[in-house]
Amino acid sequence: MEDKKSPPKTPSWGSPAAADKTAQSEGGSAPPGENRYTQWYEVQSGDTLWKIAKERYGDGNLYTEIFKANQDVLTDPDKIKVGQKLRIP
């Protein structure tokens, strides 16, 4: 007698539908041109891009990644303002 095995199923976290559900549960889909996995950070008093990168990535030298992702709102990595919402790629 032959044992029929069903093909392995894609885990729920690995399917595009699951990713869409996650994005919707976290406030909806990403706007066109935005990565749905991008996180946002609101600048607090005393913050620098280096400090944010150190906190988020564990390496302050990666502040340039945050700057690159926010060039539409930042012209200088040393000039961030309290209340600005920055993309954290």
TORTORDO-198151 format. One record per residue: residue in one letter; x, y, z of N, C-alpha, C, O in turn. Coordinates in steps of 0.2 Angstrom, whole numbers. Layout:
<pt><rest>A</rest><n_X>X</n_X><n_Y>Y</n_Y><n_Z>Z</n_Z><ca_X>X</ca_X><ca_Y>Y</ca_Y><ca_Z>Z</ca_Z><c_X>X</c_X><c_Y>Y</c_Y><c_Z>Z</c_Z><o_X>X</o_X><o_Y>Y</o_Y><o_Z>Z</o_Z></pt>
...
END
This chain:
<pt><rest>M</rest><n_X>4</n_X><n_Y>-6</n_Y><n_Z>0</n_Z><ca_X>0</ca_X><ca_Y>0</ca_Y><ca_Z>0</ca_Z><c_X>4</c_X><c_Y>6</c_Y><c_Z>0</c_Z><o_X>9</o_X><o_Y>7</o_Y><o_Z>4</o_Z></pt>
<pt><rest>E</rest><n_X>3</n_X><n_Y>11</n_Y><n_Z>-4</n_Z><ca_X>7</ca_X><ca_Y>17</ca_Y><ca_Z>-5</ca_Z><c_X>5</c_X><c_Y>22</c_Y><c_Z>0</c_Z><o_X>-1</o_X><o_Y>24</o_Y><o_Z>0</o_Z></pt>
<pt><rest>D</rest><n_X>10</n_X><n_Y>25</n_Y><n_Z>3</n_Z><ca_X>8</ca_X><ca_Y>30</ca_Y><ca_Z>8</ca_Z><c_X>8</c_X><c_Y>37</c_Y><c_Z>4</c_Z><o_X>13</o_X><o_Y>39</o_Y><o_Z>2</o_Z></pt>
<pt><rest>K</rest><n_X>2</n_X><n_Y>40</n_Y><n_Z>4</n_Z><ca_X>2</ca_X><ca_Y>47</ca_Y><ca_Z>0</ca_Z><c_X>4</c_X><c_Y>52</c_Y><c_Z>5</c_Z><o_X>1</o_X><o_Y>53</o_Y><o_Z>11</o_Z></pt>
<pt><rest>K</rest><n_X>8</n_X><n_Y>56</n_Y><n_Z>3</n_Z><ca_X>10</ca_X><ca_Y>62</ca_Y><ca_Z>7</ca_Z><c_X>8</c_X><c_Y>68</c_Y><c_Z>4</c_Z><o_X>9</o_X><o_Y>69</o_Y><o_Z>-3</o_Z></pt>
<pt><rest>S</rest><n_X>6</n_X><n_Y>73</n_Y><n_Z>8</n_Z><ca_X>4</ca_X><ca_Y>79</ca_Y><ca_Z>5</ca_Z><c_X>10</c_X><c_Y>84</c_Y><c_Z>4</c_Z><o_X>15</o_X><o_Y>83</o_Y><o_Z>8</o_Z></pt>
<pt><rest>P</rest><n_X>10</n_X><n_Y>88</n_Y><n_Z>-1</n_Z><ca_X>16</ca_X><ca_Y>92</ca_Y><ca_Z>-2</ca_Z><c_X>16</c_X><c_Y>97</c_Y><c_Z>4</c_Z><o_X>11</o_X><o_Y>99</o_Y><o_Z>7</o_Z></pt>
<pt><rest>P</rest><n_X>22</n_X><n_Y>99</n_Y><n_Z>6</n_Z><ca_X>23</ca_X><ca_Y>103</ca_Y><ca_Z>12</ca_Z><c_X>20</c_X><c_Y>110</c_Y><c_Z>11</c_Z><o_X>20</o_X><o_Y>112</o_Y><o_Z>5</o_Z></pt>
<pt><rest>K</rest><n_X>17</n_X><n_Y>112</n_Y><n_Z>16</n_Z><ca_X>13</ca_X><ca_Y>119</ca_Y><ca_Z>15</ca_Z><c_X>18</c_X><c_Y>125</c_Y><c_Z>17</c_Z><o_X>22</o_X><o_Y>124</o_Y><o_Z>21</o_Z></pt>
<pt><rest>T</rest><n_X>16</n_X><n_Y>130</n_Y><n_Z>14</n_Z><ca_X>20</ca_X><ca_Y>136</ca_Y><ca_Z>15</ca_Z><c_X>18</c_X><c_Y>139</c_Y><c_Z>22</c_Z><o_X>12</o_X><o_Y>139</o_Y><o_Z>23</o_Z></pt>
<pt><rest>P</rest><n_X>23</n_X><n_Y>140</n_Y><n_Z>26</n_Z><ca_X>21</ca_X><ca_Y>142</ca_Y><ca_Z>33</ca_Z><c_X>17</c_X><c_Y>149</c_Y><c_Z>32</c_Z><o_X>18</o_X><o_Y>153</o_Y><o_Z>27</o_Z></pt>
<pt><rest>S</rest><n_X>12</n_X><n_Y>151</n_Y><n_Z>37</n_Z><ca_X>8</ca_X><ca_Y>157</ca_Y><ca_Z>36</ca_Z><c_X>12</c_X><c_Y>163</c_Y><c_Z>36</c_Z><o_X>10</o_X><o_Y>168</o_Y><o_Z>32</o_Z></pt>
<pt><rest>W</rest><n_X>18</n_X><n_Y>163</n_Y><n_Z>39</n_Z><ca_X>22</ca_X><ca_Y>169</ca_Y><ca_Z>39</ca_Z><c_X>26</c_X><c_Y>170</c_Y><c_Z>33</c_Z><o_X>29</o_X><o_Y>175</o_Y><o_Z>31</o_Z></pt>
<pt><rest>G</rest><n_X>26</n_X><n_Y>165</n_Y><n_Z>28</n_Z><ca_X>30</ca_X><ca_Y>165</ca_Y><ca_Z>22</ca_Z><c_X>26</c_X><c_Y>166</c_Y><c_Z>16</c_Z><o_X>29</o_X><o_Y>167</o_Y><o_Z>11</o_Z></pt>
<pt><rest>S</rest><n_X>19</n_X><n_Y>167</n_Y><n_Z>17</n_Z><ca_X>15</ca_X><ca_Y>168</ca_Y><ca_Z>11</ca_Z><c_X>14</c_X><c_Y>176</c_Y><c_Z>10</c_Z><o_X>14</o_X><o_Y>179</o_Y><o_Z>15</o_Z></pt>
<pt><rest>P</rest><n_X>13</n_X><n_Y>178</n_Y><n_Z>4</n_Z><ca_X>12</ca_X><ca_Y>185</ca_Y><ca_Z>2</ca_Z><c_X>5</c_X><c_Y>187</c_Y><c_Z>6</c_Z><o_X>5</o_X><o_Y>193</o_Y><o_Z>8</o_Z></pt>
<pt><rest>A</rest><n_X>0</n_X><n_Y>182</n_Y><n_Z>6</n_Z><ca_X>-6</ca_X><ca_Y>184</ca_Y><ca_Z>9</ca_Z><c_X>-5</c_X><c_Y>186</c_Y><c_Z>16</c_Z><o_X>-8</o_X><o_Y>190</o_Y><o_Z>19</o_Z></pt>
<pt><rest>A</rest><n_X>-1</n_X><n_Y>182</n_Y><n_Z>20</n_Z><ca_X>1</ca_X><ca_Y>183</ca_Y><ca_Z>27</ca_Z><c_X>4</c_X><c_Y>190</c_Y><c_Z>28</c_Z><o_X>3</o_X><o_Y>193</o_Y><o_Z>32</o_Z></pt>
<pt><rest>A</rest><n_X>8</n_X><n_Y>192</n_Y><n_Z>23</n_Z><ca_X>12</ca_X><ca_Y>198</ca_Y><ca_Z>24</ca_Z><c_X>7</c_X><c_Y>204</c_Y><c_Z>23</c_Z><o_X>7</o_X><o_Y>209</o_Y><o_Z>26</o_Z></pt>
<pt><rest>D</rest><n_X>2</n_X><n_Y>203</n_Y><n_Z>18</n_Z><ca_X>-3</ca_X><ca_Y>208</ca_Y><ca_Z>17</ca_Z><c_X>-7</c_X><c_Y>209</c_Y><c_Z>23</c_Z><o_X>-9</o_X><o_Y>214</o_Y><o_Z>25</o_Z></pt>
<pt><rest>K</rest><n_X>-9</n_X><n_Y>203</n_Y><n_Z>27</n_Z><ca_X>-13</ca_X><ca_Y>203</ca_Y><ca_Z>33</ca_Z><c_X>-9</c_X><c_Y>207</c_Y><c_Z>38</c_Z><o_X>-12</o_X><o_Y>211</o_Y><o_Z>42</o_Z></pt>
<pt><rest>T</rest><n_X>-3</n_X><n_Y>205</n_Y><n_Z>39</n_Z><ca_X>1</ca_X><ca_Y>209</ca_Y><ca_Z>44</ca_Z><c_X>2</c_X><c_Y>216</c_Y><c_Z>42</c_Z><o_X>1</o_X><o_Y>220</o_Y><o_Z>47</o_Z></pt>
<pt><rest>A</rest><n_X>2</n_X><n_Y>218</n_Y><n_Z>36</n_Z><ca_X>3</ca_X><ca_Y>225</ca_Y><ca_Z>35</ca_Z><c_X>-4</c_X><c_Y>229</c_Y><c_Z>36</c_Z><o_X>-4</o_X><o_Y>234</o_Y><o_Z>39</o_Z></pt>
<pt><rest>Q</rest><n_X>-10</n_X><n_Y>225</n_Y><n_Z>35</n_Z><ca_X>-16</ca_X><ca_Y>228</ca_Y><ca_Z>36</ca_Z><c_X>-17</c_X><c_Y>228</c_Y><c_Z>44</c_Z><o_X>-20</o_X><o_Y>233</o_Y><o_Z>46</o_Z></pt>
<pt><rest>S</rest><n_X>-15</n_X><n_Y>224</n_Y><n_Z>48</n_Z><ca_X>-16</ca_X><ca_Y>224</ca_Y><ca_Z>55</ca_Z><c_X>-11</c_X><c_Y>229</c_Y><c_Z>58</c_Z><o_X>-13</o_X><o_Y>231</o_Y><o_Z>64</o_Z></pt>
<pt><rest>E</rest><n_X>-6</n_X><n_Y>231</n_Y><n_Z>55</n_Z><ca_X>-2</ca_X><ca_Y>236</ca_Y><ca_Z>57</ca_Z><c_X>-3</c_X><c_Y>243</c_Y><c_Z>54</c_Z><o_X>1</o_X><o_Y>248</o_Y><o_Z>54</o_Z></pt>
<pt><rest>G</rest><n_X>-10</n_X><n_Y>244</n_Y><n_Z>52</n_Z><ca_X>-12</ca_X><ca_Y>251</ca_Y><ca_Z>50</ca_Z><c_X>-12</c_X><c_Y>251</c_Y><c_Z>42</c_Z><o_X>-12</o_X><o_Y>257</o_Y><o_Z>40</o_Z></pt>
<pt><rest>G</rest><n_X>-13</n_X><n_Y>246</n_Y><n_Z>39</n_Z><ca_X>-15</ca_X><ca_Y>246</ca_Y><ca_Z>32</ca_Z><c_X>-9</c_X><c_Y>245</c_Y><c_Z>27</c_Z><o_X>-3</o_X><o_Y>243</o_Y><o_Z>30</o_Z></pt>
<pt><rest>S</rest><n_X>-10</n_X><n_Y>245</n_Y><n_Z>21</n_Z><ca_X>-5</ca_X><ca_Y>243</ca_Y><ca_Z>16</ca_Z><c_X>0</c_X><c_Y>249</c_Y><c_Z>16</c_Z><o_X>-2</o_X><o_Y>255</o_Y><o_Z>17</o_Z></pt>
<pt><rest>A</rest><n_X>6</n_X><n_Y>248</n_Y><n_Z>13</n_Z><ca_X>11</ca_X><ca_Y>253</ca_Y><ca_Z>12</ca_Z><c_X>8</c_X><c_Y>258</c_Y><c_Z>6</c_Z><o_X>6</o_X><o_Y>255</o_Y><o_Z>1</o_Z></pt>
<pt><rest>P</rest><n_X>10</n_X><n_Y>264</n_Y><n_Z>6</n_Z><ca_X>8</ca_X><ca_Y>268</ca_Y><ca_Z>1</ca_Z><c_X>12</c_X><c_Y>266</c_Y><c_Z>-5</c_Z><o_X>18</o_X><o_Y>263</o_Y><o_Z>-4</o_Z></pt>
<pt><rest>P</rest><n_X>10</n_X><n_Y>268</n_Y><n_Z>-11</n_Z><ca_X>14</ca_X><ca_Y>266</ca_Y><ca_Z>-17</ca_Z><c_X>21</c_X><c_Y>269</c_Y><c_Z>-17</c_Z><o_X>23</o_X><o_Y>274</o_Y><o_Z>-15</o_Z></pt>
<pt><rest>G</rest><n_X>26</n_X><n_Y>264</n_Y><n_Z>-18</n_Z><ca_X>33</ca_X><ca_Y>266</ca_Y><ca_Z>-18</ca_Z><c_X>36</c_X><c_Y>265</c_Y><c_Z>-11</c_Z><o_X>42</o_X><o_Y>266</o_Y><o_Z>-10</o_Z></pt>
<pt><rest>E</rest><n_X>32</n_X><n_Y>263</n_Y><n_Z>-6</n_Z><ca_X>35</ca_X><ca_Y>262</ca_Y><ca_Z>1</ca_Z><c_X>36</c_X><c_Y>255</c_Y><c_Z>2</c_Z><o_X>31</o_X><o_Y>251</o_Y><o_Z>0</o_Z></pt>
<pt><rest>N</rest><n_X>41</n_X><n_Y>253</n_Y><n_Z>6</n_Z><ca_X>41</ca_X><ca_Y>246</ca_Y><ca_Z>8</ca_Z><c_X>37</c_X><c_Y>245</c_Y><c_Z>14</c_Z><o_X>37</o_X><o_Y>249</o_Y><o_Z>19</o_Z></pt>
<pt><rest>R</rest><n_X>33</n_X><n_Y>240</n_Y><n_Z>13</n_Z><ca_X>28</ca_X><ca_Y>238</ca_Y><ca_Z>19</ca_Z><c_X>31</c_X><c_Y>237</c_Y><c_Z>25</c_Z><o_X>28</o_X><o_Y>237</o_Y><o_Z>31</o_Z></pt>
<pt><rest>Y</rest><n_X>38</n_X><n_Y>235</n_Y><n_Z>25</n_Z><ca_X>41</ca_X><ca_Y>233</ca_Y><ca_Z>31</ca_Z><c_X>45</c_X><c_Y>239</c_Y><c_Z>34</c_Z><o_X>49</o_X><o_Y>238</o_Y><o_Z>39</o_Z></pt>
<pt><rest>T</rest><n_X>45</n_X><n_Y>245</n_Y><n_Z>31</n_Z><ca_X>48</ca_X><ca_Y>251</ca_Y><ca_Z>34</ca_Z><c_X>45</c_X><c_Y>253</c_Y><c_Z>41</c_Z><o_X>39</o_X><o_Y>253</o_Y><o_Z>41</o_Z></pt>
<pt><rest>Q</rest><n_X>49</n_X><n_Y>254</n_Y><n_Z>45</n_Z><ca_X>47</ca_X><ca_Y>257</ca_Y><ca_Z>52</ca_Z><c_X>48</c_X><c_Y>264</c_Y><c_Z>52</c_Z><o_X>52</o_X><o_Y>267</o_Y><o_Z>48</o_Z></pt>
<pt><rest>W</rest><n_X>44</n_X><n_Y>267</n_Y><n_Z>56</n_Z><ca_X>44</ca_X><ca_Y>275</ca_Y><ca_Z>57</ca_Z><c_X>47</c_X><c_Y>276</c_Y><c_Z>64</c_Z><o_X>45</o_X><o_Y>273</o_Y><o_Z>69</o_Z></pt>
<pt><rest>Y</rest><n_X>50</n_X><n_Y>282</n_Y><n_Z>64</n_Z><ca_X>53</ca_X><ca_Y>284</ca_Y><ca_Z>71</ca_Z><c_X>51</c_X><c_Y>292</c_Y><c_Z>71</c_Z><o_X>53</o_X><o_Y>296</o_Y><o_Z>67</o_Z></pt>
<pt><rest>E</rest><n_X>48</n_X><n_Y>294</n_Y><n_Z>77</n_Z><ca_X>47</ca_X><ca_Y>301</ca_Y><ca_Z>78</ca_Z><c_X>53</c_X><c_Y>304</c_Y><c_Z>82</c_Z><o_X>54</o_X><o_Y>301</o_Y><o_Z>88</o_Z></pt>
<pt><rest>V</rest><n_X>56</n_X><n_Y>309</n_Y><n_Z>79</n_Z><ca_X>62</ca_X><ca_Y>312</ca_Y><ca_Z>83</ca_Z><c_X>60</c_X><c_Y>315</c_Y><c_Z>89</c_Z><o_X>55</o_X><o_Y>319</o_Y><o_Z>90</o_Z></pt>
<pt><rest>Q</rest><n_X>64</n_X><n_Y>313</n_Y><n_Z>94</n_Z><ca_X>63</ca_X><ca_Y>316</ca_Y><ca_Z>101</ca_Z><c_X>69</c_X><c_Y>321</c_Y><c_Z>103</c_Z><o_X>74</o_X><o_Y>321</o_Y><o_Z>99</o_Z></pt>
<pt><rest>S</rest><n_X>68</n_X><n_Y>325</n_Y><n_Z>108</n_Z><ca_X>73</ca_X><ca_Y>330</ca_Y><ca_Z>110</ca_Z><c_X>79</c_X><c_Y>326</c_Y><c_Z>112</c_Z><o_X>79</o_X><o_Y>321</o_Y><o_Z>115</o_Z></pt>
<pt><rest>G</rest><n_X>85</n_X><n_Y>328</n_Y><n_Z>109</n_Z><ca_X>92</ca_X><ca_Y>325</ca_Y><ca_Z>110</ca_Z><c_X>94</c_X><c_Y>320</c_Y><c_Z>105</c_Z><o_X>99</o_X><o_Y>317</o_Y><o_Z>106</o_Z></pt>
<pt><rest>D</rest><n_X>89</n_X><n_Y>318</n_Y><n_Z>101</n_Z><ca_X>91</ca_X><ca_Y>313</ca_Y><ca_Z>96</ca_Z><c_X>96</c_X><c_Y>315</c_Y><c_Z>91</c_Z><o_X>96</o_X><o_Y>321</o_Y><o_Z>89</o_Z></pt>
<pt><rest>T</rest><n_X>100</n_X><n_Y>311</n_Y><n_Z>88</n_Z><ca_X>104</ca_X><ca_Y>312</ca_Y><ca_Z>82</ca_Z><c_X>103</c_X><c_Y>306</c_Y><c_Z>78</c_Z><o_X>100</o_X><o_Y>301</o_Y><o_Z>80</o_Z></pt>
<pt><rest>L</rest><n_X>104</n_X><n_Y>306</n_Y><n_Z>71</n_Z><ca_X>104</ca_X><ca_Y>300</ca_Y><ca_Z>67</ca_Z><c_X>108</c_X><c_Y>295</c_Y><c_Z>70</c_Z><o_X>107</o_X><o_Y>289</o_Y><o_Z>69</o_Z></pt>
<pt><rest>W</rest><n_X>114</n_X><n_Y>297</n_Y><n_Z>72</n_Z><ca_X>119</ca_X><ca_Y>292</ca_Y><ca_Z>75</ca_Z><c_X>116</c_X><c_Y>288</c_Y><c_Z>81</c_Z><o_X>116</o_X><o_Y>282</o_Y><o_Z>81</o_Z></pt>
<pt><rest>K</rest><n_X>112</n_X><n_Y>292</n_Y><n_Z>85</n_Z><ca_X>109</ca_X><ca_Y>289</ca_Y><ca_Z>91</ca_Z><c_X>103</c_X><c_Y>284</c_Y><c_Z>89</c_Z><o_X>103</o_X><o_Y>279</o_Y><o_Z>92</o_Z></pt>
<pt><rest>I</rest><n_X>100</n_X><n_Y>286</n_Y><n_Z>84</n_Z><ca_X>94</ca_X><ca_Y>282</ca_Y><ca_Z>82</ca_Z><c_X>97</c_X><c_Y>276</c_Y><c_Z>79</c_Z><o_X>94</o_X><o_Y>270</o_Y><o_Z>80</o_Z></pt>
<pt><rest>A</rest><n_X>102</n_X><n_Y>276</n_Y><n_Z>74</n_Z><ca_X>105</ca_X><ca_Y>270</ca_Y><ca_Z>71</ca_Z><c_X>108</c_X><c_Y>266</c_Y><c_Z>76</c_Z><o_X>107</o_X><o_Y>259</o_Y><o_Z>76</o_Z></pt>
<pt><rest>K</rest><n_X>111</n_X><n_Y>268</n_Y><n_Z>82</n_Z><ca_X>114</ca_X><ca_Y>264</ca_Y><ca_Z>87</ca_Z><c_X>108</c_X><c_Y>260</c_Y><c_Z>90</c_Z><o_X>109</o_X><o_Y>254</o_Y><o_Z>92</o_Z></pt>
<pt><rest>E</rest><n_X>103</n_X><n_Y>264</n_Y><n_Z>92</n_Z><ca_X>97</ca_X><ca_Y>261</ca_Y><ca_Z>95</ca_Z><c_X>94</c_X><c_Y>255</c_Y><c_Z>91</c_Z><o_X>92</o_X><o_Y>250</o_Y><o_Z>93</o_Z></pt>
<pt><rest>R</rest><n_X>93</n_X><n_Y>257</n_Y><n_Z>84</n_Z><ca_X>89</ca_X><ca_Y>252</ca_Y><ca_Z>80</ca_Z><c_X>93</c_X><c_Y>247</c_Y><c_Z>77</c_Z><o_X>91</o_X><o_Y>241</o_Y><o_Z>76</o_Z></pt>
<pt><rest>Y</rest><n_X>99</n_X><n_Y>248</n_Y><n_Z>75</n_Z><ca_X>103</ca_X><ca_Y>244</ca_Y><ca_Z>72</ca_Z><c_X>109</c_X><c_Y>241</c_Y><c_Z>76</c_Z><o_X>112</o_X><o_Y>236</o_Y><o_Z>74</o_Z></pt>
<pt><rest>G</rest><n_X>111</n_X><n_Y>244</n_Y><n_Z>81</n_Z><ca_X>116</ca_X><ca_Y>242</ca_Y><ca_Z>86</ca_Z><c_X>123</c_X><c_Y>245</c_Y><c_Z>83</c_Z><o_X>128</o_X><o_Y>243</o_Y><o_Z>86</o_Z></pt>
<pt><rest>D</rest><n_X>123</n_X><n_Y>249</n_Y><n_Z>78</n_Z><ca_X>129</ca_X><ca_Y>252</ca_Y><ca_Z>75</ca_Z><c_X>127</c_X><c_Y>259</c_Y><c_Z>73</c_Z><o_X>124</o_X><o_Y>260</o_Y><o_Z>68</o_Z></pt>
<pt><rest>G</rest><n_X>130</n_X><n_Y>264</n_Y><n_Z>77</n_Z><ca_X>128</ca_X><ca_Y>271</ca_Y><ca_Z>75</ca_Z><c_X>131</c_X><c_Y>273</c_Y><c_Z>68</c_Z><o_X>129</o_X><o_Y>278</o_Y><o_Z>65</o_Z></pt>
<pt><rest>N</rest><n_X>136</n_X><n_Y>270</n_Y><n_Z>66</n_Z><ca_X>139</ca_X><ca_Y>271</ca_Y><ca_Z>59</ca_Z><c_X>134</c_X><c_Y>270</c_Y><c_Z>54</c_Z><o_X>135</o_X><o_Y>273</o_Y><o_Z>48</o_Z></pt>
<pt><rest>L</rest><n_X>129</n_X><n_Y>267</n_Y><n_Z>55</n_Z><ca_X>124</ca_X><ca_Y>266</ca_Y><ca_Z>50</ca_Z><c_X>119</c_X><c_Y>271</c_Y><c_Z>49</c_Z><o_X>113</o_X><o_Y>271</o_Y><o_Z>46</o_Z></pt>
<pt><rest>Y</rest><n_X>120</n_X><n_Y>277</n_Y><n_Z>52</n_Z><ca_X>116</ca_X><ca_Y>283</ca_Y><ca_Z>52</ca_Z><c_X>115</c_X><c_Y>285</c_Y><c_Z>45</c_Z><o_X>109</o_X><o_Y>288</o_Y><o_Z>43</o_Z></pt>
<pt><rest>T</rest><n_X>120</n_X><n_Y>284</n_Y><n_Z>40</n_Z><ca_X>119</ca_X><ca_Y>286</ca_Y><ca_Z>33</ca_Z><c_X>113</c_X><c_Y>282</c_Y><c_Z>30</c_Z><o_X>110</o_X><o_Y>285</o_Y><o_Z>25</o_Z></pt>
<pt><rest>E</rest><n_X>112</n_X><n_Y>276</n_Y><n_Z>32</n_Z><ca_X>106</ca_X><ca_Y>272</ca_Y><ca_Z>29</ca_Z><c_X>99</c_X><c_Y>276</c_Y><c_Z>31</c_Z><o_X>95</o_X><o_Y>276</o_Y><o_Z>27</o_Z></pt>
<pt><rest>I</rest><n_X>99</n_X><n_Y>278</n_Y><n_Z>37</n_Z><ca_X>93</ca_X><ca_Y>282</ca_Y><ca_Z>39</ca_Z><c_X>92</c_X><c_Y>289</c_Y><c_Z>35</c_Z><o_X>87</o_X><o_Y>291</o_Y><o_Z>32</o_Z></pt>
<pt><rest>F</rest><n_X>98</n_X><n_Y>292</n_Y><n_Z>34</n_Z><ca_X>98</ca_X><ca_Y>298</ca_Y><ca_Z>30</ca_Z><c_X>96</c_X><c_Y>297</c_Y><c_Z>23</c_Z><o_X>92</o_X><o_Y>301</o_Y><o_Z>20</o_Z></pt>
<pt><rest>K</rest><n_X>99</n_X><n_Y>292</n_Y><n_Z>20</n_Z><ca_X>97</ca_X><ca_Y>290</ca_Y><ca_Z>13</ca_Z><c_X>90</c_X><c_Y>289</c_Y><c_Z>12</c_Z><o_X>87</o_X><o_Y>291</o_Y><o_Z>7</o_Z></pt>
<pt><rest>A</rest><n_X>87</n_X><n_Y>286</n_Y><n_Z>17</n_Z><ca_X>80</ca_X><ca_Y>284</ca_Y><ca_Z>16</ca_Z><c_X>75</c_X><c_Y>290</c_Y><c_Z>18</c_Z><o_X>69</o_X><o_Y>290</o_Y><o_Z>16</o_Z></pt>
<pt><rest>N</rest><n_X>78</n_X><n_Y>295</n_Y><n_Z>20</n_Z><ca_X>74</ca_X><ca_Y>301</ca_Y><ca_Z>22</ca_Z><c_X>76</c_X><c_Y>308</c_Y><c_Z>18</c_Z><o_X>75</o_X><o_Y>313</o_Y><o_Z>20</o_Z></pt>
<pt><rest>Q</rest><n_X>80</n_X><n_Y>307</n_Y><n_Z>12</n_Z><ca_X>82</ca_X><ca_Y>313</ca_Y><ca_Z>9</ca_Z><c_X>77</c_X><c_Y>317</c_Y><c_Z>6</c_Z><o_X>78</o_X><o_Y>323</o_Y><o_Z>4</o_Z></pt>
<pt><rest>D</rest><n_X>70</n_X><n_Y>315</n_Y><n_Z>6</n_Z><ca_X>65</ca_X><ca_Y>319</ca_Y><ca_Z>4</ca_Z><c_X>63</c_X><c_Y>324</c_Y><c_Z>9</c_Z><o_X>60</o_X><o_Y>329</o_Y><o_Z>8</o_Z></pt>
<pt><rest>V</rest><n_X>65</n_X><n_Y>323</n_Y><n_Z>16</n_Z><ca_X>63</ca_X><ca_Y>327</ca_Y><ca_Z>21</ca_Z><c_X>70</c_X><c_Y>330</c_Y><c_Z>25</c_Z><o_X>69</o_X><o_Y>335</o_Y><o_Z>28</o_Z></pt>
<pt><rest>L</rest><n_X>75</n_X><n_Y>327</n_Y><n_Z>23</n_Z><ca_X>82</ca_X><ca_Y>329</ca_Y><ca_Z>27</ca_Z><c_X>87</c_X><c_Y>332</c_Y><c_Z>21</c_Z><o_X>87</o_X><o_Y>328</o_Y><o_Z>16</o_Z></pt>
<pt><rest>T</rest><n_X>90</n_X><n_Y>337</n_Y><n_Z>23</n_Z><ca_X>95</ca_X><ca_Y>340</ca_Y><ca_Z>18</ca_Z><c_X>102</c_X><c_Y>339</c_Y><c_Z>21</c_Z><o_X>107</o_X><o_Y>339</o_Y><o_Z>18</o_Z></pt>
<pt><rest>D</rest><n_X>102</n_X><n_Y>338</n_Y><n_Z>28</n_Z><ca_X>108</ca_X><ca_Y>338</ca_Y><ca_Z>31</ca_Z><c_X>107</c_X><c_Y>333</c_Y><c_Z>37</c_Z><o_X>103</o_X><o_Y>333</o_Y><o_Z>41</o_Z></pt>
<pt><rest>P</rest><n_X>112</n_X><n_Y>328</n_Y><n_Z>38</n_Z><ca_X>111</ca_X><ca_Y>323</ca_Y><ca_Z>43</ca_Z><c_X>112</c_X><c_Y>326</c_Y><c_Z>50</c_Z><o_X>109</o_X><o_Y>322</o_Y><o_Z>55</o_Z></pt>
<pt><rest>D</rest><n_X>114</n_X><n_Y>331</n_Y><n_Z>50</n_Z><ca_X>115</ca_X><ca_Y>335</ca_Y><ca_Z>57</ca_Z><c_X>109</c_X><c_Y>339</c_Y><c_Z>59</c_Z><o_X>109</o_X><o_Y>342</o_Y><o_Z>64</o_Z></pt>
<pt><rest>K</rest><n_X>105</n_X><n_Y>340</n_Y><n_Z>54</n_Z><ca_X>99</ca_X><ca_Y>344</ca_Y><ca_Z>56</ca_Z><c_X>92</c_X><c_Y>341</c_Y><c_Z>55</c_Z><o_X>89</o_X><o_Y>341</o_Y><o_Z>51</o_Z></pt>
<pt><rest>I</rest><n_X>91</n_X><n_Y>337</n_Y><n_Z>61</n_Z><ca_X>84</ca_X><ca_Y>334</ca_Y><ca_Z>62</ca_Z><c_X>81</c_X><c_Y>338</c_Y><c_Z>67</c_Z><o_X>84</o_X><o_Y>341</o_Y><o_Z>71</o_Z></pt>
<pt><rest>K</rest><n_X>74</n_X><n_Y>338</n_Y><n_Z>66</n_Z><ca_X>70</ca_X><ca_Y>342</ca_Y><ca_Z>71</ca_Z><c_X>65</c_X><c_Y>337</c_Y><c_Z>75</c_Z><o_X>63</o_X><o_Y>332</o_Y><o_Z>73</o_Z></pt>
<pt><rest>V</rest><n_X>64</n_X><n_Y>339</n_Y><n_Z>81</n_Z><ca_X>59</ca_X><ca_Y>336</ca_Y><ca_Z>86</ca_Z><c_X>53</c_X><c_Y>336</c_Y><c_Z>82</c_Z><o_X>50</o_X><o_Y>341</o_Y><o_Z>79</o_Z></pt>
<pt><rest>G</rest><n_X>50</n_X><n_Y>330</n_Y><n_Z>82</n_Z><ca_X>43</ca_X><ca_Y>329</ca_Y><ca_Z>79</ca_Z><c_X>43</c_X><c_Y>326</c_Y><c_Z>72</c_Z><o_X>38</o_X><o_Y>324</o_Y><o_Z>70</o_Z></pt>
<pt><rest>Q</rest><n_X>49</n_X><n_Y>326</n_Y><n_Z>69</n_Z><ca_X>50</ca_X><ca_Y>324</ca_Y><ca_Z>62</ca_Z><c_X>49</c_X><c_Y>316</c_Y><c_Z>62</c_Z><o_X>51</o_X><o_Y>313</o_Y><o_Z>67</o_Z></pt>
<pt><rest>K</rest><n_X>45</n_X><n_Y>313</n_Y><n_Z>57</n_Z><ca_X>44</ca_X><ca_Y>306</ca_Y><ca_Z>57</ca_Z><c_X>49</c_X><c_Y>304</c_Y><c_Z>51</c_Z><o_X>49</o_X><o_Y>306</o_Y><o_Z>46</o_Z></pt>
<pt><rest>L</rest><n_X>54</n_X><n_Y>299</n_Y><n_Z>53</n_Z><ca_X>59</ca_X><ca_Y>297</ca_Y><ca_Z>49</ca_Z><c_X>58</c_X><c_Y>289</c_Y><c_Z>47</c_Z><o_X>55</o_X><o_Y>285</o_Y><o_Z>52</o_Z></pt>
<pt><rest>R</rest><n_X>59</n_X><n_Y>288</n_Y><n_Z>41</n_Z><ca_X>59</ca_X><ca_Y>280</ca_Y><ca_Z>39</ca_Z><c_X>65</c_X><c_Y>277</c_Y><c_Z>42</c_Z><o_X>70</o_X><o_Y>280</o_Y><o_Z>42</o_Z></pt>
<pt><rest>I</rest><n_X>64</n_X><n_Y>271</n_Y><n_Z>45</n_Z><ca_X>69</ca_X><ca_Y>267</ca_Y><ca_Z>47</ca_Z><c_X>69</c_X><c_Y>261</c_Y><c_Z>43</c_Z><o_X>66</o_X><o_Y>256</o_Y><o_Z>44</o_Z></pt>
<pt><rest>P</rest><n_X>74</n_X><n_Y>261</n_Y><n_Z>38</n_Z><ca_X>74</ca_X><ca_Y>255</ca_Y><ca_Z>33</ca_Z><c_X>76</c_X><c_Y>248</c_Y><c_Z>36</c_Z><o_X>77</o_X><o_Y>243</o_Y><o_Z>33</o_Z></pt>
END
